[in-house]
Amino acid sequence: MVELYLPMFLVFLVAAVLVAVFFLGGQLLGPKNPTAEKMMPFECGNDSDGAKGIKLNVKFYLTAILFVVFDIETVFIFPWAVLFKGLGWAGFATMLAFVSALIIGLVYCWKKGALEWDN
């Protein structure tokens, strides 16, 4: 059992070591001469006032969440497509139920107006 997961854990270990080396290398080797001008916020060449006067509409967050949900769900279709022949009719029926649930959810969101961007 351990030999089955050992390559995955080695990849995680190598990734963690690389992240640590890059962060520590940047902290230890990077120049440290902050000035008041360098510490000021910078945005596209203009002085930044921040986002204190901007309120985003709830529709923005709802659209973002729906995008993430449907995007992640479509990722589950890829492994099924790769193993399609080996899964047989049971795999086909399972994916048909999954896609049907996705379509029902999408139609529900559409009917509720969640995909409309109007005020």
N, C-alpha and C positions, 0 to 999 in steps of 0.2 A: 504494500500500500504506500509506503514511504517513497519507494523508488518511482512510483507513478507521479507523485506530486513534486518530487525533488527538482526537476527542471524549472517548474513554475516558481518555486521558492528561490531558486538561484537567480532567476530573472529579476524577481522583486529585490533580492539582496543587492545585485549589481546596480539596479536602478537607484536604490536608497544610497548606496555608497557614492555613485556619481553625483547625485543631488547634493549630498553632504560635501563632497569635494568641491563642487562648483560654488556653493554658498560660502564655505569657509575660505576658499581661494579668493573669492571676490572681497570678502571682509578683510582678509589678511594682506593681500597683495594690491588691492585697489587704492588709489590716491585718496587722501582724506584732507581736503582743504576747503571745507564749506564756508561760503561767504553769505552775507545777507542777500545778495542778488541771486545766488545760486539756490537758496532755500525758498525763494518766492515761487508761488504756483505759476506754471507756464502752460498756455493752451494756444497752440497754432499761431504763435507770434503776437497774440493779444493778451492784455492783462485779464486775468480771470476774476469774475465777480462770484463765481461759484454758482450753485443751482438753488440759491435761496429763494428766488422768486418763481421758480418753475414747479408746477405740480403736474405730474403725469396722470393721465386719465387711467381709470381702472381697466379700461378696455386694453390698454397696452400690456398690462400684467396678465390679463386673461388670455390674450392672444399668444403671449410668450409661453404661458403654461401649456396651452393647447398644442402649440408647436412642439414643445419638448415631449409631451405625452405621445402625440402621434408619430413623431420622429423616432422615439425610442421603441415604440411598438413595431414600427416597420423593420427595425433591426432584428427583431425576433423572426421575421420571415426569411432572412438570409440562410440561417442554418437549416431550416426546413427545406428550402429550395435545393441546398447542397445534398441533402439526404433524401430527396423526394422519392426516388425509386425504391430505396430500401424500407421506407416507412409503410408503403402499401396504402390500402384504402382507409385503414384506421388513422394513419397520419394525415391523409387527405381530409377526412371528416373532421379531425381535430383542428386543422388549419382553417377549414371552411367555417367552423364555429367561431374561431378566433377572429377571422376577417369579418365575419358577420357582426360580431360584437363591436368591432372597430367602426364598421359602417353605421351601425345603429347609433353609436356614440357621436359620430360625426354629424349624422342627420339631426340628432337631438340638439347638438350645439348650434347647428345651422338654423333650425327652427326657432330656437331661443334667441337668435340674433347675436350670438357670441362672436361670430365671424365678421360682423358689420363694424366698420371703423367710423361710422358717423357719430356725431355727438349725441 
